[in-house]
Amino acid sequence: MEGGWTVYILRCADGTYYSGVTTNITRRLQEHNSATLGAKYTRSRQPVSVVYQESCASRSDAQVREAAIKSLTRGKKDALIRTQTS
């Protein structure tokens, strides 16, 4: 979704996950895969790909959801990702 708030999970080249929020998932993915614009965490783990995204009504809602996702165990993140790909 472009323009609204989206919470997303990226899978990094080393198999780890990175979570964030954005209003433009396409632009943010390009930034994460660039040498200078992405988060420090993803710069050394490129390429990254979007494995999960969820639309939220507001920035606040997206940040609350992001915090909840970040607190999940690896197994629960895997299960969440599978719900979107099945």
N, CA, C and O of each residue as an XYZ file, in Angstrom:
344
protein
N       0.849     -1.182      0.000
C       0.000      0.000      0.000
C       0.888      1.237      0.000
O       1.735      1.395      0.880
N       0.704      2.098     -0.964
C       1.482      3.324     -1.046
C       0.651      4.460     -0.462
O      -0.529      4.593     -0.789
N       1.251      5.280      0.400
C       0.558      6.422      0.963
C       0.055      6.211      2.369
O       0.169      7.119      3.192
N      -0.507      5.036      2.689
C      -0.906      4.724      4.054
C       0.298      4.193      4.815
O       1.389      4.078      4.259
N       0.102      3.873      6.072
C       1.206      3.339      6.876
C       1.249      1.823      6.765
O       0.222      1.148      6.827
N       2.452      1.309      6.600
C       2.674     -0.126      6.467
C       3.747     -0.561      7.443
O       4.792      0.081      7.554
N       3.492     -1.649      8.150
C       4.533     -2.291      8.950
C       5.021     -3.474      8.111
O       4.219     -4.169      7.487
N       6.329     -3.699      8.099
C       6.887     -4.719      7.218
C       7.976     -5.512      7.925
O       8.561     -5.067      8.913
N       8.230     -6.700      7.387
C       9.354     -7.523      7.821
C      10.189     -7.818      6.585
O       9.668     -8.237      5.551
N      11.492     -7.592      6.706
C      12.435     -7.928      5.651
C      13.197     -9.180      6.043
O      13.496     -9.385      7.220
N      13.513    -10.021      5.063
C      14.448    -11.120      5.282
C      15.775    -10.668      4.696
O      15.861    -10.318      3.519
N      16.800    -10.680      5.523
C      18.135    -10.268      5.103
C      18.873    -11.455      4.484
O      18.463    -12.606      4.639
N      19.965    -11.159      3.782
C      20.743    -12.192      3.109
C      21.265    -13.245      4.073
O      21.458    -14.396      3.681
N      21.498    -12.874      5.327
C      22.003    -13.838      6.310
C      20.882    -14.605      7.011
O      21.138    -15.371      7.941
N      19.631    -14.398      6.563
C      18.500    -15.131      7.117
C      17.822    -14.467      8.300
O      16.806    -14.967      8.784
N      18.361    -13.347      8.781
C      17.742    -12.648      9.899
C      16.584    -11.789      9.398
O      16.430    -11.570      8.196
N      15.773    -11.307     10.338
C      14.641    -10.454     10.014
C      14.878     -9.042     10.520
O      15.553     -8.825     11.526
N      14.303     -8.085      9.795
C      14.317     -6.680     10.194
C      12.890     -6.170     10.043
O      12.255     -6.415      9.017
N      12.380     -5.469     11.040
C      11.020     -4.919     10.997
C      11.065     -3.403     10.983
O      11.953     -2.795     11.581
N      10.101     -2.789     10.294
C      10.030     -1.337     10.250
C       8.658     -0.867      9.814
O       7.764     -1.674      9.558
N       8.498      0.458      9.729
C       7.259      1.066      9.247
C       7.601      2.089      8.168
O       8.685      2.674      8.172
N       6.673      2.295      7.256
C       6.888      3.238      6.165
C       5.550      3.638      5.553
O       4.525      3.004      5.801
N       5.576      4.698      4.752
C       4.405      5.066      3.956
C       4.577      4.639      2.503
O       3.641      4.740      1.710
N       5.776      4.160      2.148
C       6.043      3.749      0.770
C       6.991      2.551      0.801
O       8.208      2.717      0.885
N       6.435      1.363      0.734
C       7.232      0.146      0.881
C       8.222     -0.035     -0.270
O       9.323     -0.542     -0.056
N       7.854      0.365     -1.472
C       8.756      0.230     -2.620
C       9.999      1.090     -2.429
O      11.122      0.621     -2.611
N       9.791      2.350     -2.061
C      10.921      3.255     -1.823
C      11.780      2.761     -0.672
O      13.009      2.766     -0.757
N      11.131      2.334      0.405
C      11.885      1.913      1.588
C      12.714      0.665      1.302
O      13.831      0.544      1.806
N      12.197     -0.256      0.512
C      12.972     -1.442      0.141
C      14.205     -1.042     -0.662
O      15.292     -1.578     -0.443
N      14.040     -0.103     -1.591
C      15.193      0.389     -2.358
C      16.218      1.027     -1.431
O      17.421      0.835     -1.608
N      15.750      1.779     -0.447
C      16.666      2.399      0.513
C      17.417      1.344      1.318
O      18.624      1.465      1.527
N      16.713      0.315      1.767
C      17.371     -0.745      2.540
C      18.421     -1.473      1.706
O      19.408     -1.965      2.252
N      18.222     -1.548      0.408
C      19.177     -2.230     -0.463
C      20.250     -1.297     -1.013
O      21.099     -1.730     -1.793
N      20.227     -0.019     -0.620
C      21.260      0.920     -1.058
C      22.425      0.895     -0.077
O      22.309      0.363      1.027
N      23.529      1.464     -0.483
C      24.733      1.462      0.359
C      24.672      2.502      1.471
O      25.409      2.393      2.451
N      23.804      3.516      1.339
C      23.837      4.616      2.302
C      22.511      4.941      2.978
O      22.519      5.508      4.071
N      21.374      4.607      2.376
C      20.089      5.090      2.889
C      19.381      4.140      3.844
O      18.544      4.580      4.633
N      19.689      2.876      3.793
C      18.998      1.906      4.635
C      19.459      1.958      6.078
O      20.405      2.667      6.421
N      18.778      1.200      6.910
C      19.170      1.083      8.314
C      20.553      0.446      8.404
O      20.918     -0.375      7.561
N      21.313      0.819      9.414
C      22.647      0.236      9.594
C      22.581     -1.287      9.623
O      23.458     -1.964      9.087
N      21.545     -1.816     10.247
C      21.414     -3.268     10.364
C      21.357     -3.930      8.995
O      21.991     -4.963      8.780
N      20.603     -3.344      8.066
C      20.419     -3.994      6.765
C      21.551     -3.713      5.791
O      21.729     -4.462      4.830
N      22.317     -2.660      6.011
C      23.399     -2.323      5.076
C      24.413     -3.447      4.925
O      24.924     -3.685      3.831
N      24.700     -4.133      6.014
C      25.695     -5.207      5.953
C      25.056     -6.575      5.713
O      25.741     -7.596      5.767
N      23.763     -6.601      5.451
C      23.052     -7.866      5.268
C      22.251     -7.873      3.964
O      21.185     -8.484      3.890
N      22.757     -7.206      2.960
C      22.056     -7.093      1.681
C      22.348     -8.300      0.806
O      23.391     -8.935      0.958
N      21.440     -8.626     -0.110
C      20.170     -7.944     -0.365
C      19.103     -8.367      0.640
O      19.181     -9.431      1.254
N      18.111     -7.501      0.787
C      16.972     -7.795      1.651
C      15.716     -7.865      0.791
O      15.649     -7.259     -0.279
N      14.728     -8.606      1.264
C      13.462     -8.700      0.534
C      12.305     -8.643      1.522
O      12.429     -9.065      2.671
N      11.182     -8.116      1.057
C       9.987     -8.014      1.893
C       9.333     -9.392      1.956
O       9.033     -9.994      0.925
N       9.115     -9.884      3.175
C       8.451    -11.178      3.348
C       7.096    -11.030      4.035
O       6.317    -11.982      4.077
N       6.812     -9.848      4.571
C       5.535     -9.611      5.240
C       5.255     -8.120      5.232
O       6.155     -7.308      5.447
N       3.998     -7.764      4.981
C       3.580     -6.368      5.121
C       2.128     -6.320      5.555
O       1.317     -7.168      5.185
N       1.825     -5.312      6.345
C       0.490     -5.166      6.925
C       0.135     -3.683      6.950
O       0.904     -2.865      7.453
N      -1.017     -3.343      6.412
C      -1.474     -1.955      6.394
C      -2.015     -1.556      7.757
O      -2.652     -2.354      8.445
N      -1.753     -0.313      8.135
C      -2.241      0.231      9.407
C      -2.911      1.575      9.145
O      -2.597      2.260      8.171
N      -3.829      1.937     10.018
C      -4.606      3.162      9.840
C      -3.807      4.427     10.107
O      -4.098      5.475      9.530
N      -2.797      4.344     10.978
C      -2.045      5.540     11.343
C      -0.600      5.165     11.659
O      -0.263      3.990     11.806
N       0.234      6.178     11.758
C       1.632      5.946     12.131
C       1.712      5.308     13.516
O       2.491      4.383     13.744
N       0.907      5.809     14.420
C       0.889      5.277     15.781
C       0.520      3.796     15.784
O       1.172      2.992     16.451
N      -0.522      3.438     15.042
C      -0.923      2.029     14.956
C       0.204      1.177     14.378
O       0.460      0.071     14.853
N       0.875      1.698     13.347
C       1.973      0.961     12.717
C       3.126      0.757     13.692
O       3.720     -0.320     13.734
N       3.445      1.779     14.472
C       4.549      1.668     15.423
C       4.221      0.699     16.558
O       5.093     -0.032     17.027
N       2.974      0.695     16.990
C       2.553     -0.258     18.025
C       2.660     -1.682     17.478
O       3.145     -2.580     18.166
N       2.209     -1.884     16.250
C       2.278     -3.216     15.631
C       3.730     -3.637     15.413
O       4.081     -4.795     15.636
N       4.574     -2.699     14.978
C       5.998     -2.992     14.792
C       6.621     -3.459     16.108
O       7.365     -4.440     16.126
N       6.326     -2.772     17.194
C       6.862     -3.155     18.504
C       6.398     -4.559     18.885
O       7.167     -5.347     19.436
N       5.140     -4.864     18.588
C       4.623     -6.201     18.892
C       5.347     -7.262     18.069
O       5.684     -8.328     18.584
N       5.584     -6.972     16.794
C       6.292     -7.919     15.924
C       7.726     -8.109     16.397
O       8.230     -9.232     16.422
N       8.379     -7.025     16.769
C       9.770     -7.124     17.226
C       9.902     -7.963     18.492
O      10.957     -8.546     18.744
N       8.843     -8.027     19.286
C       8.909     -8.800     20.529
C       8.628    -10.289     20.314
O       8.802    -11.088     21.234
N       8.196    -10.669     19.109
C       7.910    -12.072     18.828
C       9.196    -12.889     18.742
O      10.256    -12.370     18.394
N       9.083    -14.163     19.061
C      10.212    -15.073     18.861
C      10.387    -15.321     17.366
O       9.504    -14.997     16.572
N      11.514    -15.889     16.985
C      11.768    -16.209     15.580
C      10.671    -17.139     15.035
O      10.171    -16.940     13.928
N      10.314    -18.132     15.811
C       9.286    -19.075     15.375
C       7.943    -18.414     15.133
O       7.248    -18.747     14.173
N       7.576    -17.484     15.993
C       6.301    -16.785     15.824
C       6.350    -15.830     14.637
O       5.340    -15.627     13.964
N       7.523    -15.239     14.373
C       7.661    -14.409     13.167
C       7.522    -15.276     11.924
O       6.861    -14.883     10.963
N       8.144    -16.459     11.936
C       8.015    -17.383     10.804
C       6.550    -17.735     10.564
O       6.096    -17.757      9.420
N       5.809    -18.010     11.636
C       4.390    -18.350     11.515
C       3.589    -17.174     10.957
O       2.707    -17.365     10.120
N       3.894    -15.964     11.415
C       3.214    -14.770     10.914
C       3.470    -14.604      9.419
O       2.550    -14.313      8.655
N       4.705    -14.787      9.011
C       5.063    -14.668      7.593
C       4.330    -15.723      6.770
O       3.854    -15.430      5.673
N       4.235    -16.940      7.285
C       3.538    -18.017      6.563
C       2.059    -17.701      6.369
O       1.474    -18.118      5.370
N       1.438    -16.974      7.302
C       0.016    -16.649      7.152
C      -0.222    -15.766      5.934
O      -1.294    -15.811      5.331
N       0.766    -14.969      5.576
C       0.594    -14.079      4.427
C       0.942    -14.773      3.115
O       0.435    -14.387      2.062
N       1.790    -15.779      3.162
C       2.224    -16.428      1.928
C       1.413    -17.671      1.601
O       1.611    -18.272      0.545
N       0.496    -18.072      2.493
C      -0.298    -19.265      2.184
C      -1.655    -18.918      1.639
O      -2.444    -19.812      1.331
